[in-house]
Structures are given as structure tokens and as C-alpha cells.
Amino acid sequence: MIDAVGKPQTILLLGGASDMGLAVVEEFLSRGPARVILAARGAEDLSDATARMNAAGASAVDTVEFDAIDFDSHPAVIDRVWEKGDVDLAIVAFGVLGDNEQQWQNQKLAVQAAQVNFTGAVSVGVLLAEKMKKQGHGQIVAFSTVAGEMVRRSNFVYGSTKAGLDGFYRLLGEALRGTGVNILTVRPGQVRTNMTKGLEDAPLTVDKEDAAKAIAKAVDNKKTLIWVHPLFQPIMMILKHLPMWVIRKLPL
């Protein structure tokens, strides 16, 4: 269980090479050692992530082969994760960004984004909920985006898949209310990670370390939703209610 000082004993990172996900695990490891399970496609290539977790103070690091779009394999993957005991914290951090202008004009790329970002996340979400409900405790952290409030023209393929994830996890949390399982849906704006390397900073861009601290604090406080940069909440609320003819004039 996550103890009174917010230290989990076992942490699962789905998307084991995710820079942002690893930063969140590092933040929790700063509170004390824990067993870390890194699940990703090509698990044998997670040597850098494993070294990073060991350097952060993990008591042990296990790797598990996980393909987000091999849905039929997911039950066996999650069973394997639980073989050594309960999982206290599971982070759903996998996803693909892609080039929006290519995606909306390429059926294969659009479907890939939908399968990874939404269907894969739903698949593991159901399985994680089942396991944690049975053990009577647990925390799931799911990475959404500010597009969970409003999808924008500039990245509407990615944004729409994440909006679907956002709705699923927020209401999965409601379905699990009273079971001892908590779900935190995270809406970051742009975070400086390996995924965004080479991109110009968007407004309100934050460092991954600051995002990780905000996420850990939200877990401590049993929040169900967090805007990593709090200014995004009123901004997106306003944009959501503007008519489309106004939205078209904005650099979105």
C-alpha cells in the first residue's frame, strides 16, 4: 500500500521508456525505495530506463514485454505484473504524438494513434481496475492532456484520442469510488521531455520534474483530476465556450 508518507512499495509504469513517466516514478522514489516494474514494447531495450530507476533508489527493477495495441496479450501481461504481489501505484504513460497534418490524411496513422492512445489505455485500465479492486487498494495515474477539455485544430487527432482516455479514466474513478482504488487523470500542457525535444516551447510549458512533483502531490491529496499548470483550467474553459468562427481566428 501507499503508506502514510506517500511511499508506495511497488510501482508499475506502463510505457516503461516514457520520460515523463520515469520522472514521476523518480519523484516517488525520492521518498524511499520501491520495486519498479517497467512495461514496454522491446522490454529488453530498457537498460537506460532501468539504470535511471536504480540510480533513483529503486529496490528492484523488473521489465515486462508490453505492446499497447496487442490487446489480446494484455490480460497475461497484467497477470505477470501481479505475480510477485500487489501493485500500489500504476502509471499509464504510453502514447504516440505524431504529426497531425499527416495523421488526419492517413488512415493508418490515424488508426494507430487511436489504438495506442485510447483503445490500449482503456484495455489496461479495465484490467488494472479489476486487480486493484480485488486487492482492496491502489492508485492509477493516467496521462491525458489539456485537450481533455477541448480538442484543438492543431493536434485534433492526438487530442481526440486523449480526450477519449480522459473521459474513460475520470468516470472509471467514479465507478471505483468506495473500493479503495483511486484514479488521477493528469492534464499537462507541453512538458519538456524526450517526446517534445526539438519543439518550441508552447505557452505555459513546464519541466518534467515540476510536473512530477505536482502529480505526486495530487496523489497525496487523493485528487481525481489535475491541470499541471493551473492556468490551463480557466483558459481551456473559456476556449471551450467560444463559437467556432472565433476559434478559427486563434492560433490553435
RONUGU-128619 format. One record per residue: residue number from 1; chain; z, y, x of N, C-alpha, C in turn. Coordinates in Angstrom, 3 decimals. Layout:
% RONUGU-128619
pos  unit  nup  nnorth  neast  caup  canorth  caeast  cup  cnorth  ceast
NUM  A  Z  Y  X  Z  Y  X  Z  Y  X
...
***
This chain:
% RONUGU-128619
pos  unit  nup  nnorth  neast  caup  canorth  caeast  cup  cnorth  ceast
1  A  0.000  -1.204  0.843  0.000  0.000  0.000  0.000  1.249  0.874
2  A  -0.445  2.368  0.300  -0.297  3.648  0.969  1.166  4.056  0.829
3  A  1.852  4.225  1.952  3.294  4.438  1.902  3.652  5.880  1.560
4  A  4.939  6.175  1.615  5.441  7.477  1.170  4.922  8.638  2.009
5  A  4.515  8.362  3.236  3.980  9.435  4.081  2.457  9.417  4.123
6  A  1.846  8.667  3.194  0.398  8.691  3.065  -0.353  7.827  4.048
7  A  0.320  6.796  4.589  -0.323  5.937  5.577  -0.737  4.613  4.945
8  A  -2.041  4.338  4.858  -2.489  3.036  4.370  -2.378  1.988  5.468
9  A  -2.260  0.730  5.065  -2.208  -0.358  6.035  -3.601  -0.905  6.347
10  A  -4.478  -0.886  5.343  -5.843  -1.391  5.518  -6.818  -0.421  4.881
11  A  -7.849  -0.059  5.640  -8.850  0.907  5.182  -10.228  0.263  5.264
12  A  -10.978  0.339  4.176  -12.363  -0.137  4.138  -13.297  1.057  4.097
13  A  -14.270  1.071  5.000  -15.306  2.108  4.985  -16.640  1.458  4.689
14  A  -17.131  1.648  3.478  -18.459  1.188  3.087  -19.457  2.265  3.495
15  A  -20.277  1.916  4.473  -21.075  2.906  5.172  -20.400  3.115  6.517
16  A  -20.242  2.005  7.239  -19.377  1.989  8.410  -19.810  2.858  9.565
17  A  -21.044  3.378  9.503  -21.505  4.290  10.544  -21.507  5.740  10.084
18  A  -21.044  5.991  8.866  -21.049  7.348  8.310  -20.144  8.267  9.126
19  A  -20.701  9.329  9.656  -19.927  10.279  10.459  -18.803  10.895  9.637
20  A  -19.121  11.263  8.400  -18.105  11.852  7.532  -17.050  10.818  7.145
21  A  -17.498  9.604  6.840  -16.550  8.552  6.502  -15.616  8.228  7.647
22  A  -16.159  8.154  8.853  -15.338  7.884  10.031  -14.332  9.003  10.269
23  A  -14.733  10.236  10.002  -13.806  11.363  10.163  -12.630  11.243  9.202
24  A  -12.886  10.780  7.982  -11.798  10.592  7.014  -10.859  9.484  7.487
25  A  -11.422  8.392  7.974  -10.575  7.309  8.496  -9.741  7.819  9.667
26  A  -10.352  8.586  10.559  -9.607  9.154  11.695  -8.440  10.006  11.219
27  A  -8.640  10.753  10.159  -7.566  11.593  9.636  -6.395  10.736  9.170
28  A  -6.683  9.633  8.493  -5.595  8.756  8.059  -4.959  8.028  9.244
29  A  -5.753  7.674  10.240  -5.193  7.012  11.418  -4.290  7.944  12.213
30  A  -4.470  9.245  12.063  -3.589  10.188  12.758  -2.156  10.071  12.249
31  A  -1.964  9.423  11.099  -0.635  9.234  10.526  0.026  7.951  11.021
32  A  -0.761  7.093  11.662  -0.245  5.828  12.161  -1.327  4.769  12.124
33  A  -1.124  3.664  12.839  -2.165  2.639  12.926  -2.420  1.928  11.601
34  A  -3.647  1.456  11.440  -4.036  0.678  10.274  -5.192  -0.224  10.665
35  A  -5.361  -1.299  9.927  -6.539  -2.153  10.121  -7.725  -1.489  9.433
36  A  -8.839  -1.418  10.136  -10.031  -0.769  9.616  -11.149  -1.793  9.479
37  A  -11.812  -1.777  8.340  -12.961  -2.646  8.104  -14.186  -1.757  7.930
38  A  -15.164  -1.942  8.805  -16.406  -1.174  8.756  -17.499  -2.061  8.172
39  A  -18.062  -1.646  7.051  -19.098  -2.424  6.387  -20.402  -1.643  6.399
40  A  -21.432  -2.236  6.980  -22.712  -1.538  7.092  -23.818  -2.540  7.364
41  A  -25.050  -2.118  7.081  -26.203  -2.942  7.452  -26.334  -2.919  8.969
42  A  -26.561  -4.090  9.563  -26.585  -4.169  11.019  -25.200  -4.001  11.597
43  A  -24.241  -4.754  11.044  -22.843  -4.603  11.457  -22.653  -4.852  12.944
44  A  -23.563  -5.626  13.532  -23.433  -5.900  14.971  -23.706  -4.665  15.817
45  A  -24.274  -3.621  15.199  -24.587  -2.396  15.930  -23.528  -1.308  15.740
46  A  -22.349  -1.696  15.296  -21.294  -0.727  15.017  -20.347  -0.537  16.209
47  A  -20.850  -0.781  17.402  -19.978  -0.687  18.578  -19.440  0.726  18.773
48  A  -20.273  1.744  18.543  -19.810  3.126  18.709  -18.741  3.468  17.680
49  A  -18.983  3.057  16.433  -18.004  3.326  15.376  -16.708  2.572  15.637
50  A  -16.831  1.339  16.110  -15.643  0.549  16.431  -14.833  1.205  17.545
51  A  -15.528  1.656  18.579  -14.841  2.337  19.683  -14.161  3.605  19.197
52  A  -14.817  4.307  18.304  -14.245  5.539  17.752  -12.967  5.241  16.986
53  A  -12.958  4.149  16.203  -11.769  3.786  15.442  -10.642  3.321  16.359
54  A  -10.993  2.553  17.395  -9.970  2.133  18.353  -9.345  3.333  19.056
55  A  -10.181  4.295  19.409  -9.674  5.492  20.077  -8.779  6.307  19.158
56  A  -9.022  6.223  17.851  -8.223  6.970  16.875  -6.905  6.279  16.555
57  A  -6.738  5.031  17.027  -5.457  4.359  16.833  -5.463  3.202  15.863
58  A  -6.635  2.656  15.525  -6.674  1.502  14.626  -5.947  0.322  15.252
59  A  -5.207  -0.423  14.440  -4.512  -1.610  14.937  -5.479  -2.769  15.120
60  A  -6.566  -2.764  14.343  -7.636  -3.755  14.465  -8.853  -3.192  13.773
61  A  -10.025  -3.582  14.237  -11.272  -3.157  13.598  -12.142  -4.385  13.349
62  A  -12.467  -4.631  12.097  -13.370  -5.717  11.713  -14.673  -5.115  11.210
63  A  -15.776  -5.810  11.413  -17.062  -5.363  10.894  -17.611  -6.404  9.932
64  A  -18.268  -5.922  8.893  -18.813  -6.787  7.853  -20.242  -6.350  7.556
65  A  -21.142  -7.303  7.452  -22.524  -7.001  7.112  -22.604  -6.569  5.643
66  A  -23.209  -5.412  5.407  -23.299  -4.862  4.047  -24.606  -4.106  3.883
67  A  -25.390  -4.528  2.915  -26.652  -3.863  2.587  -26.513  -3.272  1.197
68  A  -26.578  -1.958  1.097  -26.304  -1.273  -0.172  -27.227  -1.708  -1.300
69  A  -28.447  -2.119  -0.975  -29.395  -2.471  -2.046  -29.580  -3.975  -2.204
70  A  -28.817  -4.771  -1.477  -28.795  -6.216  -1.707  -27.659  -6.504  -2.679
71  A  -27.896  -6.140  -3.934  -26.819  -6.141  -4.926  -26.204  -7.522  -5.132
72  A  -27.027  -8.570  -5.068  -26.506  -9.916  -5.297  -25.515  -10.348  -4.229
73  A  -25.588  -9.727  -3.046  -24.670  -10.097  -1.966  -23.328  -9.390  -2.058
74  A  -23.235  -8.359  -2.883  -22.033  -7.532  -2.892  -20.746  -8.282  -3.256
75  A  -20.755  -9.171  -4.248  -19.503  -9.886  -4.545  -18.965  -10.658  -3.345
76  A  -19.856  -11.326  -2.591  -19.407  -12.084  -1.420  -18.897  -11.155  -0.321
77  A  -19.536  -9.993  -0.176  -19.090  -9.022  0.823  -17.670  -8.556  0.510
78  A  -17.437  -8.184  -0.736  -16.112  -7.686  -1.117  -15.074  -8.800  -1.038
79  A  -15.447  -10.022  -1.400  -14.521  -11.150  -1.236  -14.126  -11.305  0.231
80  A  -15.094  -11.175  1.124  -14.800  -11.314  2.552  -13.859  -10.215  3.016
81  A  -14.065  -9.014  2.521  -13.203  -7.892  2.897  -11.751  -8.184  2.538
82  A  -11.552  -8.840  1.414  -10.201  -9.109  0.925  -9.603  -10.401  1.482
83  A  -10.311  -11.120  2.328  -9.830  -12.413  2.814  -8.495  -12.314  3.538
84  A  -8.266  -11.208  4.256  -7.045  -11.081  5.051  -5.938  -10.319  4.326
85  A  -6.146  -10.045  3.045  -5.102  -9.356  2.295  -5.609  -8.131  1.565
86  A  -4.674  -7.389  0.970  -5.009  -6.231  0.151  -5.693  -5.135  0.966
87  A  -6.489  -4.358  0.268  -7.091  -3.147  0.834  -6.464  -1.958  0.121
88  A  -5.909  -1.038  0.886  -5.197  0.097  0.301  -6.111  1.275  0.012
89  A  -7.092  1.471  0.882  -7.979  2.626  0.767  -9.410  2.169  1.011
90  A  -10.297  2.433  0.056  -11.717  2.112  0.200  -12.517  3.405  0.061
91  A  -13.387  3.645  1.034  -14.195  4.865  1.059  -15.653  4.490  0.862
92  A  -16.260  5.010  -0.181  -17.671  4.747  -0.487  -18.472  5.900  0.098
93  A  -19.037  5.668  1.301  -19.601  6.772  2.074  -21.076  6.573  2.430
94  A  -21.680  5.490  1.969  -23.071  5.262  2.331  -24.003  6.104  1.454
95  A  -25.191  6.361  1.964  -26.163  7.133  1.193  -27.343  7.532  2.052
96  A  -28.417  7.935  1.393  -29.591  8.461  2.092  -29.893  9.857  1.548
97  A  -30.256  10.742  2.456  -30.610  12.108  2.064  -32.114  12.204  1.818
98  A  -32.894  12.070  2.873  -34.348  12.081  2.725  -34.924  13.465  2.526
99  A  -36.227  13.518  2.481  -36.974  14.761  2.269  -37.361  14.859  0.797
100  A  -36.798  15.849  0.105  -37.005  15.952  -1.333  -38.477  16.049  -1.717
101  A  -39.256  16.818  -0.969  -40.664  17.012  -1.334  -41.473  15.732  -1.148
102  A  -41.060  14.894  -0.234  -41.690  13.579  -0.118  -41.192  12.647  -1.219
103  A  -39.885  12.683  -1.476  -39.291  11.739  -2.420  -39.852  11.884  -3.832
104  A  -39.966  13.123  -4.328  -40.371  13.240  -5.723  -41.853  12.941  -5.930
105  A  -42.591  12.820  -4.823  -44.010  12.495  -4.912  -44.330  11.107  -4.357
106  A  -43.286  10.331  -4.066  -43.465  8.997  -3.513  -42.521  8.048  -4.239
107  A  -43.093  7.209  -5.087  -42.281  6.336  -5.931  -41.329  5.458  -5.131
108  A  -41.808  4.930  -4.009  -40.993  4.037  -3.199  -39.771  4.755  -2.639
109  A  -39.967  5.967  -2.125  -38.856  6.728  -1.556  -37.862  7.155  -2.632
110  A  -38.385  7.539  -3.796  -37.501  7.962  -4.888  -36.635  6.803  -5.373
111  A  -37.246  5.636  -5.526  -36.502  4.464  -5.986  -35.476  4.041  -4.937
112  A  -35.859  4.113  -3.664  -34.907  3.774  -2.603  -33.664  4.656  -2.675
113  A  -33.868  5.968  -2.849  -32.735  6.886  -2.942  -31.851  6.534  -4.137
114  A  -32.474  6.216  -5.270  -31.710  5.876  -6.465  -30.931  4.581  -6.277
115  A  -31.541  3.609  -5.632  -30.871  2.322  -5.445  -29.701  2.430  -4.478
116  A  -29.895  3.153  -3.377  -28.809  3.279  -2.397  -27.691  4.151  -2.942
117  A  -28.043  5.359  -3.359  -27.030  6.362  -3.695  -26.337  6.119  -5.020
118  A  -27.053  5.542  -5.980  -26.448  5.351  -7.298  -26.160  3.886  -7.602
119  A  -27.215  3.052  -7.645  -27.003  1.662  -8.054  -26.084  0.931  -7.093
120  A  -26.285  1.129  -5.789  -25.410  0.481  -4.814  -23.968  0.927  -4.957
121  A  -23.787  2.218  -5.204  -22.434  2.753  -5.365  -21.763  2.226  -6.629
122  A  -22.527  2.082  -7.705  -21.982  1.507  -8.938  -21.593  0.050  -8.716
123  A  -22.472  -0.686  -8.028  -22.226  -2.102  -7.779  -20.907  -2.318  -7.054
124  A  -20.703  -1.608  -5.954  -19.450  -1.811  -5.207  -18.271  -1.201  -5.940
125  A  -18.500  -0.146  -6.712  -17.409  0.470  -7.458  -16.781  -0.486  -8.454
126  A  -17.609  -1.228  -9.162  -17.097  -2.216  -10.121  -16.290  -3.288  -9.399
127  A  -16.796  -3.742  -8.266  -16.114  -4.801  -7.517  -14.807  -4.318  -6.898
128  A  -14.814  -3.108  -6.344  -13.581  -2.549  -5.784  -12.525  -2.371  -6.868
129  A  -12.955  -1.876  -8.016  -12.013  -1.668  -9.126  -11.390  -2.984  -9.557
130  A  -12.218  -4.023  -9.620  -11.713  -5.339  -10.023  -10.653  -5.847  -9.051
131  A  -10.930  -5.742  -7.750  -9.987  -6.228  -6.745  -8.690  -5.418  -6.757
132  A  -8.820  -4.105  -6.804  -7.629  -3.257  -6.736  -6.799  -3.348  -8.005
133  A  -7.466  -3.479  -9.128  -6.726  -3.657  -10.386  -5.910  -4.945  -10.331
134  A  -6.488  -5.993  -9.757  -5.788  -7.269  -9.653  -4.598  -7.163  -8.711
135  A  -4.734  -6.420  -7.596  -3.616  -6.302  -6.651  -2.574  -5.289  -7.120
136  A  -2.952  -4.454  -8.097  -1.999  -3.532  -8.711  -1.841  -2.200  -8.023
137  A  -2.679  -1.924  -7.035  -2.615  -0.641  -6.336  -3.919  -0.443  -5.573
138  A  -4.149  0.798  -5.140  -5.315  1.080  -4.316  -5.867  2.464  -4.566
139  A  -6.611  2.948  -3.589  -7.238  4.270  -3.653  -8.704  4.123  -3.260
140  A  -9.587  4.607  -4.130  -11.014  4.663  -3.837  -11.404  6.121  -3.655
141  A  -12.145  6.410  -2.594  -12.699  7.736  -2.359  -14.217  7.606  -2.376
142  A  -14.876  8.325  -3.269  -16.326  8.243  -3.396  -16.949  9.590  -3.048
143  A  -17.929  9.578  -2.153  -18.595  10.804  -1.725  -19.708  11.168  -2.693
144  A  -19.507  12.249  -3.401  -20.517  12.810  -4.289  -21.130  14.025  -3.583
145  A  -21.421  15.067  -4.326  -21.983  16.297  -3.786  -21.747  17.400  -4.807
146  A  -21.936  18.649  -4.392  -21.809  19.741  -5.363  -22.831  19.599  -6.477
147  A  -23.897  18.824  -6.249  -24.882  18.579  -7.301  -24.311  17.738  -8.436
148  A  -23.101  17.203  -8.241  -22.444  16.530  -9.351  -22.210  17.459  -10.520
149  A  -22.148  18.745  -10.250  -22.009  19.760  -11.298  -23.358  20.272  -11.762
150  A  -24.288  20.425  -10.815  -25.622  20.922  -11.171  -26.632  20.497  -10.118
151  A  -27.704  19.852  -10.544  -28.779  19.431  -9.649  -29.717  20.610  -9.421
152  A  -30.092  20.824  -8.147  -30.936  21.968  -7.793  -32.344  21.509  -7.414
153  A  -33.301  22.390  -7.602  -34.704  22.078  -7.328  -34.924  21.634  -5.878
154  A  -34.215  22.225  -4.937  -34.474  21.977  -3.520  -34.156  20.550  -3.084
155  A  -33.276  19.851  -3.821  -32.962  18.465  -3.459  -32.653  17.636  -4.704
156  A  -33.523  17.759  -5.712  -33.169  17.183  -7.006  -33.214  15.651  -7.024
157  A  -33.965  15.024  -6.141  -33.945  13.559  -6.108  -32.582  13.085  -5.600
158  A  -32.202  13.541  -4.423  -30.880  13.222  -3.884  -29.776  13.678  -4.844
159  A  -29.900  14.911  -5.321  -28.864  15.464  -6.183  -28.675  14.680  -7.463
160  A  -29.761  14.222  -8.060  -29.644  13.484  -9.318  -28.998  12.118  -9.103
161  A  -29.286  11.485  -7.958  -28.642  10.197  -7.693  -27.144  10.379  -7.479
162  A  -26.777  11.446  -6.798  -25.356  11.713  -6.559  -24.649  12.188  -7.834
163  A  -25.369  12.870  -8.699  -24.780  13.269  -9.981  -24.439  12.031  -10.813
164  A  -25.305  11.008  -10.726  -25.006  9.755  -11.412  -23.773  9.085  -10.838
165  A  -23.689  9.039  -9.503  -22.497  8.497  -8.842  -21.257  9.257  -9.271
166  A  -21.374  10.569  -9.306  -20.247  11.441  -9.651  -19.701  11.090  -11.032
167  A  -20.584  10.999  -12.005  -20.149  10.679  -13.361  -19.521  9.304  -13.457
168  A  -20.106  8.342  -12.750  -19.576  6.980  -12.799  -18.159  6.918  -12.243
169  A  -17.949  7.459  -11.057  -16.632  7.329  -10.426  -15.564  8.162  -11.132
170  A  -15.938  9.334  -11.634  -14.933  10.128  -12.349  -14.444  9.384  -13.585
171  A  -15.335  8.757  -14.311  -14.916  8.054  -15.528  -14.386  6.656  -15.232
172  A  -14.785  6.062  -14.108  -14.143  4.817  -13.686  -12.661  5.082  -13.420
173  A  -12.381  6.238  -12.842  -10.987  6.608  -12.627  -10.207  6.700  -13.927
174  A  -10.856  7.233  -14.955  -10.202  7.306  -16.270  -9.977  5.913  -16.838
175  A  -10.964  5.037  -16.659  -10.830  3.668  -17.169  -9.691  2.929  -16.475
176  A  -9.426  3.281  -15.217  -8.379  2.610  -14.436  -7.010  3.277  -14.563
177  A  -6.938  4.336  -15.327  -5.671  5.053  -15.453  -4.569  4.110  -15.937
178  A  -3.437  4.141  -15.224  -2.301  3.296  -15.592  -2.287  1.943  -14.911
179  A  -3.313  1.642  -14.102  -3.376  0.332  -13.440  -2.799  0.357  -12.029
180  A  -2.506  1.556  -11.515  -2.064  1.680  -10.136  -3.198  1.990  -9.172
181  A  -4.421  2.085  -9.710  -5.594  2.378  -8.889  -6.039  3.813  -9.141
182  A  -6.213  4.571  -8.077  -6.648  5.966  -8.179  -8.042  6.123  -7.575
183  A  -8.819  7.022  -8.160  -10.152  7.312  -7.636  -10.274  8.812  -7.413
184  A  -10.740  9.164  -6.232  -11.012  10.551  -5.880  -12.519  10.708  -5.686
185  A  -13.124  11.585  -6.471  -14.536  11.922  -6.306  -14.619  13.199  -5.490
186  A  -15.371  13.144  -4.402  -15.432  14.249  -3.439  -16.762  14.979  -3.588
187  A  -16.697  16.280  -3.807  -17.898  17.109  -3.886  -17.937  18.057  -2.682
188  A  -18.463  17.591  -1.557  -18.632  18.501  -0.428  -19.911  19.302  -0.591
189  A  -19.965  20.450  0.011  -21.244  21.104  0.208  -21.817  20.519  1.483
190  A  -22.511  21.309  2.247  -23.027  20.807  3.511  -21.891  20.696  4.519
191  A  -21.825  19.540  5.174  -20.816  19.282  6.196  -21.545  19.026  7.510
192  A  -21.002  19.547  8.582  -21.631  19.351  9.888  -21.352  17.932  10.373
193  A  -22.340  17.064  10.197  -22.249  15.662  10.589  -23.561  15.256  11.239
194  A  -23.632  13.993  11.643  -24.882  13.489  12.211  -26.023  13.538  11.197
195  A  -25.701  13.373  9.899  -26.734  13.401  8.867  -27.403  14.769  8.770
196  A  -26.636  15.833  9.000  -27.176  17.190  8.842  -27.540  17.839  10.170
197  A  -27.455  17.058  11.254  -27.804  17.603  12.561  -29.255  18.083  12.539
198  A  -29.483  19.272  13.046  -30.827  19.833  13.067  -31.118  20.736  11.888
199  A  -30.283  20.664  10.839  -30.454  21.552  9.690  -29.688  22.847  9.929
200  A  -30.230  23.939  9.427  -29.498  25.196  9.491  -28.291  25.133  8.563
201  A  -27.205  25.776  8.964  -26.020  25.808  8.108  -26.338  26.491  6.792
202  A  -26.021  25.814  5.706  -26.106  26.428  4.385  -24.848  27.262  4.161
203  A  -24.844  28.124  3.148  -23.620  28.862  2.835  -22.453  27.906  2.578
204  A  -21.291  28.256  3.086  -20.048  27.509  2.894  -20.057  26.143  3.594
205  A  -20.904  25.981  4.611  -20.885  24.750  5.408  -19.541  24.607  6.120
206  A  -19.024  23.376  6.173  -17.716  23.134  6.793  -17.844  22.059  7.867
207  A  -16.883  22.009  8.771  -16.823  20.958  9.776  -16.272  19.676  9.158
208  A  -16.700  18.544  9.694  -16.272  17.253  9.139  -14.761  17.077  9.242
209  A  -14.158  17.600  10.303  -12.705  17.471  10.462  -11.954  18.210  9.359
210  A  -12.453  19.393  8.981  -11.817  20.155  7.904  -12.011  19.455  6.566
211  A  -13.202  18.895  6.367  -13.446  18.141  5.135  -12.517  16.931  5.058
212  A  -12.343  16.235  6.173  -11.478  15.052  6.194  -10.032  15.412  5.857
213  A  -9.546  16.518  6.396  -8.181  16.958  6.092  -8.024  17.267  4.605
214  A  -9.033  17.931  4.025  -8.979  18.271  2.599  -8.987  17.013  1.737
215  A  -9.770  16.022  2.136  -9.841  14.770  1.377  -8.512  14.022  1.457
216  A  -7.937  13.930  2.661  -6.662  13.232  2.815  -5.558  13.911  1.996
217  A  -5.566  15.231  1.996  -4.566  15.967  1.205  -4.751  15.700  -0.285
218  A  -5.997  15.608  -0.735  -6.265  15.323  -2.147  -5.802  13.918  -2.523
219  A  -5.965  12.963  -1.591  -5.452  11.615  -1.826  -3.930  11.658  -1.946
220  A  -3.282  12.378  -1.048  -1.820  12.505  -1.093  -1.351  13.021  -2.452
221  A  -2.097  13.982  -2.981  -1.706  14.627  -4.234  -2.260  13.932  -5.467
222  A  -2.880  12.764  -5.239  -3.440  11.950  -6.333  -4.439  12.737  -7.190
223  A  -5.222  13.562  -6.521  -6.274  14.284  -7.215  -7.383  13.327  -7.626
224  A  -8.116  13.682  -8.666  -9.246  12.861  -9.096  -10.584  13.478  -8.709
225  A  -10.576  14.770  -8.361  -11.810  15.475  -8.003  -11.467  16.571  -7.011
226  A  -12.307  16.717  -5.987  -12.099  17.801  -5.033  -13.432  18.421  -4.667
227  A  -13.448  19.765  -4.639  -14.520  20.532  -4.055  -14.060  20.859  -2.636
228  A  -14.756  20.339  -1.623  -14.256  20.508  -0.270  -14.129  21.980  0.087
229  A  -15.139  22.782  -0.263  -14.969  24.230  -0.180  -14.719  24.738  -1.591
230  A  -13.517  25.249  -1.869  -13.152  25.586  -3.247  -14.049  26.631  -3.905
231  A  -14.733  27.460  -3.121  -15.610  28.468  -3.724  -16.806  27.858  -4.441
232  A  -17.131  26.610  -4.093  -18.270  25.982  -4.759  -18.015  25.758  -6.249
233  A  -16.774  25.558  -6.634  -16.491  25.273  -8.043  -16.911  26.418  -8.958
234  A  -16.465  27.662  -8.720  -16.920  28.741  -9.609  -18.412  29.038  -9.451
235  A  -18.940  28.897  -8.227  -20.364  29.169  -8.017  -21.223  28.202  -8.838
236  A  -20.917  26.917  -8.739  -21.723  25.928  -9.456  -21.501  26.009  -10.963
237  A  -20.311  26.395  -11.376  -20.064  26.560  -12.806  -20.927  27.677  -13.380
238  A  -21.052  28.770  -12.633  -21.903  29.878  -13.084  -23.368  29.453  -13.108
239  A  -23.828  28.839  -12.021  -25.231  28.417  -11.943  -25.587  27.446  -13.066
240  A  -24.642  26.587  -13.397  -24.883  25.569  -14.431  -25.230  26.193  -15.775
241  A  -24.730  27.393  -16.025  -24.918  28.017  -17.331  -26.005  29.100  -17.342
242  A  -26.694  29.240  -16.215  -27.803  30.190  -16.196  -29.046  29.555  -16.796
243  A  -29.876  30.333  -17.488  -31.127  29.786  -18.021  -32.096  29.454  -16.884
244  A  -33.017  28.542  -17.152  -33.918  28.078  -16.107  -34.789  29.209  -15.551
245  A  -35.152  30.162  -16.383  -36.011  31.238  -15.878  -35.285  32.090  -14.815
246  A  -33.953  32.135  -14.901  -33.185  32.817  -13.866  -33.060  31.935  -12.638
247  A  -32.788  30.657  -12.862  -32.647  29.714  -11.756  -33.911  29.711  -10.898
248  A  -35.075  29.824  -11.531  -36.339  29.776  -10.772  -36.465  30.921  -9.780
249  A  -35.759  31.998  -10.024  -35.839  33.158  -9.134  -34.846  33.081  -7.975
250  A  -33.979  32.100  -8.003  -32.955  31.960  -6.968  -33.410  30.979  -5.888
251  A  -32.943  31.156  -4.652  -33.342  30.267  -3.557  -32.569  28.952  -3.585
252  A  -32.827  28.151  -4.591  -32.110  26.900  -4.777  -33.030  25.695  -4.646
***
